[in-house]
Amino acid sequence: MMVCKIISACVVGMMMMTSCYYDVEEVLYPPTTCTTDNMSFTSDIHPILSYNCFVCHSEAVNNGNVTLEGYNNVMIYVNSGQLMGAIKHQSGFTAMPQNSSPLSDCDILKIEQWIAQGTRNN
């Protein structure tokens, strides 16, 4: 009899705890929008390059004689088309980042829109 009371109490307790639970869609599944308005090198593009590219293409490392640290250095590869060709893995370009996952679709879109919007520095 005592065992039945304990089991009943546990079942009731579990039902009470789960009955208060509710899903908030925005918390469980945050929006996956990619904001690309008013892109700037300093606030939007530099962090992407810093996180994904500087391990090989900083001024200190300079692999392949490619430096992506600093606005003027990046503009060399923007103006030649090499930056977009490499990060979009286009034919005729060395896919970057090399030996790693490609940049996210959002990061590529941000760089693409930054270029389309005139490559604002700050």
C-alpha positions in Angstrom: 0.0 0.0 0.0 2.8 2.4 0.9 4.5 1.7 -2.4 1.3 2.6 -4.3 1.1 5.9 -2.5 4.8 6.7 -3.3 4.2 5.8 -7.0 1.0 7.9 -7.1 2.8 10.9 -5.5 5.6 10.6 -8.1 3.2 10.4 -11.0 1.1 13.4 -9.7 4.3 15.4 -9.2 5.6 14.6 -12.7 2.3 15.6 -14.2 2.3 18.9 -12.3 5.8 19.7 -13.5 5.1 19.0 -17.1 1.8 20.7 -17.1 3.4 24.1 -16.5 5.8 23.7 -19.5 5.1 25.5 -22.7 7.2 26.0 -25.9 8.0 29.5 -27.0 8.7 29.2 -30.7 10.9 32.3 -30.9 13.2 30.9 -28.1 13.4 27.4 -29.4 13.8 28.4 -33.0 15.3 31.9 -33.3 14.8 33.7 -36.6 17.5 32.9 -39.2 17.5 36.1 -41.1 20.7 37.5 -42.4 20.8 41.3 -42.1 22.8 42.9 -44.9 21.7 46.5 -44.8 24.3 49.3 -44.6 27.3 46.9 -44.5 30.6 48.3 -43.4 34.1 46.9 -43.4 34.8 47.8 -39.8 31.6 46.5 -38.1 30.5 43.7 -40.5 33.3 42.4 -42.7 36.4 42.7 -40.6 34.9 40.3 -37.9 34.1 37.7 -40.6 37.6 37.9 -42.0 39.2 38.0 -38.6 37.4 34.8 -37.5 37.7 32.9 -40.7 40.8 34.1 -42.6 43.4 35.7 -40.3 44.8 32.4 -39.2 46.4 32.1 -42.6 46.1 35.6 -44.1 47.0 38.1 -41.5 50.0 40.5 -41.9 52.0 38.2 -39.6 51.3 34.9 -41.4 50.6 36.0 -45.0 50.2 32.5 -46.5 50.3 32.5 -50.2 51.4 36.1 -50.1 47.8 37.0 -49.4 47.0 39.5 -46.6 43.4 40.2 -45.7 44.2 42.3 -42.6 43.2 45.9 -43.1 40.8 47.6 -45.5 43.3 48.5 -48.1 44.7 45.0 -48.3 41.2 43.5 -48.6 40.3 46.0 -51.4 43.1 44.5 -53.6 41.2 41.2 -53.6 37.8 42.7 -53.8 38.8 44.8 -56.9 40.3 41.8 -58.6 37.3 39.6 -57.9 39.6 37.1 -56.1 37.8 37.5 -52.7 34.4 36.6 -53.9 35.7 33.9 -56.3 37.6 32.2 -53.4 34.9 32.3 -50.8 32.2 31.2 -53.2 34.4 28.4 -54.4 34.1 29.5 -58.0 35.9 27.7 -60.8 39.4 29.1 -61.4 39.9 30.2 -57.8 41.4 28.4 -54.8 38.5 27.6 -52.5 38.7 29.4 -49.2 39.0 28.8 -46.4 41.2 26.0 -47.4 40.9 22.6 -45.7 37.9 23.9 -43.7 34.2 24.4 -44.0 33.1 27.2 -46.3 31.9 30.4 -44.9 28.2 30.4 -43.9 25.7 31.5 -46.6 25.0 34.6 -44.4 28.7 35.6 -44.2 29.1 35.2 -48.0 25.9 37.3 -48.5 27.2 40.0 -46.1 30.5 40.3 -48.1 28.7 40.2 -51.4 26.3 43.0 -50.3 29.1 45.0 -48.8 30.8 45.0 -52.2 27.5 45.8 -54.0 26.8 48.6 -51.6 30.1 50.3 -52.4 32.6 48.7 -49.9 32.1 51.3 -47.1 35.0 51.3 -44.7 33.3 52.4 -41.4 
